[in-house]
Amino acid sequence: MDATGMTLFDYLMNAAATMSGTALAVLGAALAALLACMGSAKGVGMVGEASMGLLTDDPSKFGGTLLLQALPGTQGIYGLVTAFLVLFKIGLFGGLTSLSIAQGAYFLFACLPIAIVGYFSAIKQARVAVAGVNLIAKRPGEVAKAMTSAALVETYAIFALLISLLAVLFANVG
């Protein structure tokens, strides 16, 4: 309880009562970009660390490791694309549409697949890519196998992107 006598529950109920559908849609867009980019940043960093270890011994392997390092970054791009699509769909960049709570919740939930799967798949893809860097260290001719293994994890991020994009594209705003 604070000085006004309001509890945390009271604050949350007041916030929920005053939250608009547009705010929920923007929250969804923010989560799509934020979580997917967080996973990508962590993933790209993980592979970068492993790559630098290899490149101190053999700088000629930069090309293969760079490709592996770039792979976990795609989930962040997917999150940004989804976020921008939501923001354009609700008219945030011109002609803002007033959304009901239900419409806003729809956008929020439409963003969750790429937000959640983007975060976790980027990190999992990075783990596979780090293993690929280790493979390249021992067998330099195996870049294609390392890339293929890491790219398979990407499939699930693409599935999540499709679900989020289709849900946003077919949303009824008006």
Backbone bond lengths (Angstrom), bond angles and torsions (degrees), N, CA, C in turn:
res aa  C-N    CA-C-N  psi(-1)  N-CA   C-N-CA  omega(-1)  CA-C   N-CA-C  phi
1 M - - - 1.442 - - 1.525 108.98 -
2 D 1.320 115.84 141.18 1.466 119.43 178.41 1.529 109.59 -104.60
3 A 1.340 115.91 -169.77 1.469 121.32 -176.72 1.529 112.10 -63.12
4 T 1.329 117.95 -26.32 1.468 120.64 -179.54 1.518 112.10 -85.67
5 G 1.338 116.43 -6.10 1.451 119.97 -179.17 1.522 113.53 88.70
6 M 1.326 117.03 6.36 1.465 120.53 -179.37 1.526 110.49 -89.57
7 T 1.309 114.91 137.82 1.463 120.41 176.29 1.531 108.99 -92.02
8 L 1.331 116.06 172.03 1.459 121.13 176.98 1.532 109.93 -59.51
9 F 1.313 116.38 -39.30 1.467 120.46 177.94 1.520 111.05 -60.18
10 D 1.324 117.39 -41.84 1.465 121.26 178.38 1.528 110.96 -61.47
11 Y 1.337 115.94 -43.35 1.460 119.91 178.09 1.527 111.26 -61.70
12 L 1.321 116.05 -44.29 1.471 120.02 -179.82 1.527 111.27 -64.21
13 M 1.315 116.93 -40.03 1.467 120.00 179.51 1.527 110.74 -66.91
14 N 1.325 117.55 -38.60 1.462 120.77 177.15 1.524 110.63 -65.42
15 A 1.314 116.15 -41.85 1.468 119.94 179.43 1.524 110.26 -64.10
16 A 1.327 116.82 -42.06 1.455 120.20 179.55 1.523 111.78 -65.64
17 A 1.318 116.36 -36.58 1.465 120.24 -179.05 1.531 111.53 -69.35
18 T 1.325 116.81 -31.07 1.461 119.36 -177.26 1.526 112.86 -96.22
19 M 1.337 118.09 -7.11 1.458 120.56 -178.57 1.521 109.69 -71.80
20 S 1.298 115.21 136.50 1.459 119.52 179.87 1.521 109.63 -97.72
21 G 1.312 114.99 165.88 1.458 120.73 175.55 1.517 111.28 -62.81
22 T 1.310 116.06 -35.80 1.465 120.06 178.78 1.523 110.11 -63.03
23 A 1.315 117.19 -40.58 1.467 120.58 178.60 1.530 110.51 -62.78
24 L 1.323 117.38 -39.23 1.463 120.21 177.71 1.524 111.28 -64.54
25 A 1.330 116.93 -40.46 1.462 120.61 178.68 1.526 110.81 -64.71
26 V 1.328 116.60 -41.95 1.466 120.74 178.27 1.531 109.63 -66.00
27 L 1.315 117.59 -37.97 1.459 120.99 175.56 1.525 110.51 -59.79
28 G 1.324 116.69 -44.03 1.464 120.17 177.48 1.518 111.94 -60.18
29 A 1.331 116.30 -45.16 1.466 120.71 178.55 1.527 110.26 -61.45
30 A 1.321 116.17 -42.73 1.465 120.08 179.97 1.522 111.19 -63.64
31 L 1.323 117.10 -41.86 1.465 120.05 178.80 1.526 111.49 -65.22
32 A 1.330 117.08 -40.01 1.467 120.29 179.03 1.521 110.25 -59.18
33 A 1.320 116.37 -47.46 1.463 120.12 -179.11 1.525 111.07 -71.63
34 L 1.311 116.76 -46.51 1.462 121.26 -174.20 1.531 112.16 -63.17
35 L 1.311 117.11 -54.05 1.467 119.32 -175.65 1.523 112.24 -67.84
36 A 1.333 116.69 -43.54 1.464 118.94 179.69 1.530 110.53 -64.14
37 C 1.321 117.50 -40.67 1.472 120.23 178.97 1.526 111.57 -69.78
38 M 1.321 117.63 -34.73 1.470 119.63 176.19 1.522 110.58 -62.84
39 G 1.330 116.83 -44.39 1.458 120.27 178.01 1.517 111.65 -63.38
40 S 1.335 116.19 -41.67 1.461 119.96 178.84 1.516 111.84 -64.40
41 A 1.319 116.79 -43.93 1.466 120.08 -179.94 1.523 110.67 -61.14
42 K 1.320 115.91 -44.35 1.460 119.72 178.52 1.523 110.17 -63.98
43 G 1.331 117.15 -44.26 1.458 121.05 -178.11 1.518 113.28 -65.77
44 V 1.318 116.70 -45.79 1.466 120.33 179.17 1.526 109.41 -62.73
45 G 1.312 117.14 -38.46 1.457 120.76 177.88 1.520 112.69 -64.64
46 M 1.330 116.65 -41.33 1.467 120.52 179.10 1.524 110.91 -60.49
47 V 1.326 116.23 -47.78 1.462 120.01 -178.33 1.530 110.10 -69.51
48 G 1.317 117.06 -35.53 1.459 120.75 177.19 1.524 112.07 -60.89
49 E 1.322 116.09 -41.82 1.464 119.70 178.24 1.523 111.07 -62.30
50 A 1.327 116.52 -45.04 1.462 119.98 179.15 1.530 111.09 -65.33
51 S 1.321 115.93 -39.01 1.469 120.43 -179.86 1.522 111.63 -64.40
52 M 1.320 116.63 -41.90 1.463 119.58 -178.61 1.528 110.88 -63.38
53 G 1.313 116.02 -35.49 1.461 119.36 176.48 1.521 111.67 -61.87
54 L 1.320 115.91 -42.78 1.463 120.48 178.60 1.524 111.11 -69.72
55 L 1.318 117.53 -42.02 1.464 121.30 -175.20 1.528 112.93 -69.17
56 T 1.328 117.95 -20.94 1.468 118.67 174.78 1.521 110.65 -66.25
57 D 1.334 116.52 -29.86 1.470 121.04 178.57 1.519 112.26 -88.96
58 D 1.343 116.50 -37.08 1.468 119.38 -174.76 1.528 110.35 -145.97
59 P 1.337 118.09 89.09 1.468 122.04 -178.49 1.532 114.04 -62.61
60 S 1.323 118.30 -16.56 1.468 120.62 -178.89 1.528 112.40 -69.77
61 K 1.316 118.03 -11.61 1.476 121.61 -178.68 1.526 112.52 -93.12
62 F 1.320 116.36 14.47 1.461 121.35 -177.41 1.527 112.43 -59.84
63 G 1.331 118.25 -44.57 1.464 121.37 -176.27 1.517 113.31 -57.72
64 G 1.314 116.30 -48.09 1.468 120.36 -179.51 1.507 112.74 -66.20
65 T 1.336 116.21 -39.46 1.461 118.26 -179.13 1.526 111.82 -73.62
66 L 1.330 115.98 -31.09 1.474 118.84 177.51 1.523 110.81 -63.49
67 L 1.315 116.80 -42.22 1.469 120.07 178.15 1.527 111.09 -61.92
68 L 1.315 116.69 -42.23 1.464 120.05 177.99 1.524 111.13 -65.39
69 Q 1.317 116.27 -36.77 1.462 119.64 -179.74 1.524 111.53 -68.55
70 A 1.319 117.36 -33.07 1.466 120.79 -177.80 1.529 112.76 -72.58
71 L 1.313 117.47 -27.92 1.468 119.76 -174.54 1.527 114.72 -55.25
72 P 1.323 121.05 -49.25 1.472 118.95 -179.54 1.524 113.98 -65.94
73 G 1.311 118.04 -11.19 1.456 120.96 178.76 1.515 113.97 -75.46
74 T 1.307 117.40 -16.14 1.468 119.73 -176.38 1.526 112.39 -68.32
75 Q 1.323 117.81 -31.17 1.465 119.52 179.92 1.519 111.05 -61.94
76 G 1.312 117.68 -36.50 1.457 120.69 176.14 1.516 111.25 -63.05
77 I 1.319 116.34 -39.50 1.469 120.62 177.04 1.524 109.77 -63.05
78 Y 1.323 116.56 -42.35 1.469 120.21 179.50 1.529 111.01 -61.87
79 G 1.325 116.63 -41.55 1.461 120.27 177.53 1.510 112.29 -63.88
80 L 1.328 116.57 -41.10 1.468 120.23 178.07 1.526 111.77 -65.39
81 V 1.316 117.18 -41.61 1.468 120.73 178.71 1.529 109.80 -60.92
82 T 1.324 115.89 -45.50 1.466 119.79 178.89 1.525 110.93 -61.90
83 A 1.328 116.70 -44.84 1.465 120.82 -179.48 1.522 111.29 -60.79
84 F 1.329 117.19 -47.30 1.456 119.89 179.98 1.525 111.54 -64.11
85 L 1.325 117.27 -37.54 1.464 119.89 178.27 1.529 110.93 -62.58
86 V 1.324 116.47 -42.50 1.473 120.08 177.46 1.520 110.12 -62.77
87 L 1.320 116.85 -46.73 1.465 120.28 -177.68 1.529 111.66 -63.64
88 F 1.326 117.25 -37.54 1.465 120.00 175.55 1.527 110.77 -69.13
89 K 1.341 116.09 -41.25 1.469 120.63 -177.24 1.536 111.41 -62.55
90 I 1.325 117.17 -37.07 1.468 119.52 -179.04 1.523 111.83 -87.53
91 G 1.334 116.74 -0.46 1.454 120.65 175.13 1.505 114.79 80.49
92 L 1.310 118.30 23.83 1.461 120.32 -178.22 1.527 112.17 -64.17
93 F 1.322 117.93 -25.84 1.458 121.64 -179.47 1.522 112.58 -96.52
94 G 1.305 116.42 18.44 1.460 121.48 178.02 1.512 110.31 148.57
95 G 1.316 117.16 122.60 1.463 121.37 179.06 1.513 113.00 72.39
96 L 1.323 116.81 50.42 1.459 122.34 -177.54 1.521 111.18 -53.59
97 T 1.318 114.89 129.01 1.456 121.97 179.53 1.525 109.00 -92.83
98 S 1.319 116.35 135.63 1.455 120.50 175.20 1.524 107.90 -80.61
99 L 1.310 116.74 118.93 1.455 121.43 -177.93 1.522 110.98 -102.25
100 S 1.311 115.32 144.69 1.463 119.06 172.20 1.526 108.36 -73.08
101 I 1.315 115.63 166.75 1.465 120.19 177.24 1.530 109.26 -59.18
102 A 1.319 117.88 -41.31 1.469 120.98 -179.88 1.524 111.48 -63.36
103 Q 1.336 117.57 -41.87 1.463 120.06 178.11 1.524 110.92 -65.83
104 G 1.309 116.50 -41.78 1.458 120.16 178.24 1.516 111.94 -63.36
105 A 1.330 115.85 -41.57 1.470 120.33 177.57 1.521 110.42 -64.00
106 Y 1.327 116.79 -36.30 1.463 120.67 176.91 1.532 110.17 -58.81
107 F 1.327 117.58 -47.45 1.465 121.04 179.07 1.530 111.10 -64.84
108 L 1.319 115.96 -41.04 1.462 119.70 177.97 1.531 110.29 -57.37
109 F 1.330 116.11 -49.18 1.466 119.98 -178.86 1.528 111.92 -70.26
110 A 1.318 117.58 -29.58 1.468 120.74 176.94 1.521 110.85 -65.69
111 C 1.312 117.13 -29.92 1.472 121.85 -179.30 1.529 113.14 -81.45
112 L 1.306 117.58 -19.36 1.467 119.91 -174.39 1.525 114.43 -63.42
113 P 1.345 120.92 -38.12 1.474 117.48 179.74 1.525 113.46 -56.49
114 I 1.317 118.21 -49.68 1.466 118.75 -178.63 1.523 111.09 -73.57
115 A 1.320 117.88 -30.00 1.468 120.02 177.96 1.529 110.33 -63.29
116 I 1.314 116.01 -51.41 1.472 120.88 -175.22 1.525 111.24 -75.95
117 V 1.319 116.96 -52.58 1.463 120.06 -178.34 1.525 110.48 -66.72
118 G 1.329 117.00 -35.83 1.462 119.87 177.57 1.517 111.57 -60.37
119 Y 1.316 116.53 -43.50 1.470 120.52 179.64 1.529 111.01 -62.16
120 F 1.320 115.63 -55.28 1.464 119.01 -173.94 1.526 112.87 -71.87
121 S 1.329 117.94 -37.06 1.467 118.47 -177.90 1.525 111.67 -70.40
122 A 1.327 117.92 -31.25 1.469 119.79 177.32 1.527 110.21 -63.53
123 I 1.310 116.51 -41.31 1.462 120.40 -179.56 1.530 110.38 -70.48
124 K 1.319 116.58 -42.91 1.471 119.58 177.97 1.526 110.62 -64.76
125 Q 1.325 116.97 -40.02 1.455 120.49 178.53 1.527 110.01 -64.14
126 A 1.305 117.25 -36.86 1.461 121.07 177.99 1.524 110.84 -63.75
127 R 1.310 117.00 -38.58 1.465 119.84 179.10 1.526 110.55 -63.52
128 V 1.322 116.40 -40.65 1.466 120.02 176.99 1.525 109.91 -67.51
129 A 1.329 117.04 -39.87 1.468 120.83 179.70 1.526 111.32 -66.28
130 V 1.328 118.16 -36.32 1.467 121.08 175.68 1.527 109.76 -62.59
131 A 1.325 116.00 -41.44 1.468 119.20 175.31 1.528 110.11 -62.35
132 G 1.330 116.34 -36.36 1.460 120.65 176.71 1.520 112.25 -64.20
133 V 1.323 117.13 -38.82 1.466 120.63 176.18 1.530 109.43 -61.67
134 N 1.325 116.49 -41.41 1.463 120.38 177.63 1.527 111.00 -64.08
135 L 1.333 116.70 -37.45 1.466 120.48 176.74 1.528 110.85 -63.81
136 I 1.331 116.29 -45.31 1.470 120.63 179.40 1.535 110.84 -62.13
137 A 1.322 116.72 -34.08 1.462 120.18 179.43 1.531 110.97 -61.42
138 K 1.322 115.82 -38.45 1.467 119.83 -176.84 1.523 112.66 -92.93
139 R 1.331 116.47 -30.74 1.471 121.46 -178.24 1.531 108.78 -135.70
140 P 1.296 118.09 86.82 1.474 122.00 -174.56 1.528 114.53 -58.04
141 G 1.292 118.35 -23.73 1.463 120.90 -179.04 1.517 114.43 -81.83
142 E 1.291 118.25 2.04 1.467 122.33 -174.63 1.531 113.48 -102.01
143 V 1.327 117.17 25.84 1.473 120.70 -179.36 1.530 110.90 -59.71
144 A 1.328 117.11 -41.23 1.467 120.35 -177.88 1.526 111.53 -62.49
145 K 1.314 117.13 -40.02 1.471 119.84 178.13 1.527 111.20 -66.52
146 A 1.321 115.65 -39.84 1.466 119.40 178.48 1.526 110.37 -64.24
147 M 1.328 116.82 -42.96 1.473 121.50 179.22 1.526 111.12 -64.29
148 T 1.321 116.63 -44.06 1.468 120.98 -178.23 1.521 110.80 -61.95
149 S 1.309 116.18 -44.89 1.468 119.49 -179.78 1.523 111.34 -62.03
150 A 1.315 116.83 -43.73 1.468 120.03 179.96 1.528 111.01 -69.21
151 A 1.327 116.71 -35.87 1.470 120.09 -178.55 1.522 112.07 -68.93
152 L 1.320 118.41 -26.18 1.469 120.31 178.78 1.524 111.81 -61.33
153 V 1.310 117.13 -34.60 1.470 120.62 178.49 1.530 109.97 -65.34
154 E 1.323 115.67 -31.26 1.473 122.29 179.61 1.527 112.13 -58.20
155 T 1.320 116.30 -29.45 1.465 121.73 -178.01 1.522 111.30 -51.88
156 Y 1.314 116.90 -41.95 1.459 120.08 -175.45 1.520 111.83 -74.73
157 A 1.312 116.31 -31.23 1.467 119.34 173.45 1.531 109.56 -66.02
158 I 1.320 116.75 -38.62 1.472 120.65 178.62 1.526 110.41 -66.41
159 F 1.321 117.53 -39.85 1.468 120.31 176.26 1.531 110.44 -60.21
160 A 1.325 116.71 -45.86 1.468 120.86 179.16 1.524 110.66 -63.36
161 L 1.328 116.77 -41.11 1.463 120.79 177.56 1.524 110.10 -59.67
162 L 1.322 117.13 -45.33 1.472 120.49 -179.90 1.524 111.46 -60.97
163 I 1.311 117.34 -44.34 1.471 120.53 179.14 1.528 109.80 -60.77
164 S 1.332 116.61 -48.20 1.473 119.98 -179.20 1.531 111.39 -63.28
165 L 1.342 116.86 -47.28 1.462 119.36 -178.34 1.522 112.27 -64.60
166 L 1.321 117.59 -42.85 1.468 119.30 179.68 1.527 111.00 -64.30
167 A 1.313 116.77 -40.38 1.463 119.92 178.38 1.535 110.57 -62.70
168 V 1.318 116.75 -41.85 1.476 119.96 -179.60 1.519 110.39 -70.96
169 L 1.312 117.99 -44.56 1.463 121.17 -177.82 1.524 112.84 -61.42
170 F 1.322 116.71 -35.55 1.456 120.00 -177.30 1.532 113.60 -97.28
171 A 1.322 115.67 11.58 1.470 119.86 177.80 1.534 109.25 -68.93
172 N 1.315 114.72 140.81 1.460 120.85 178.74 1.517 109.05 -93.72
173 V 1.326 115.83 105.25 1.461 120.75 178.81 1.505 107.06 -116.27
174 G 1.299 116.71 125.53 1.461 116.07 178.09 1.460 115.61 162.85
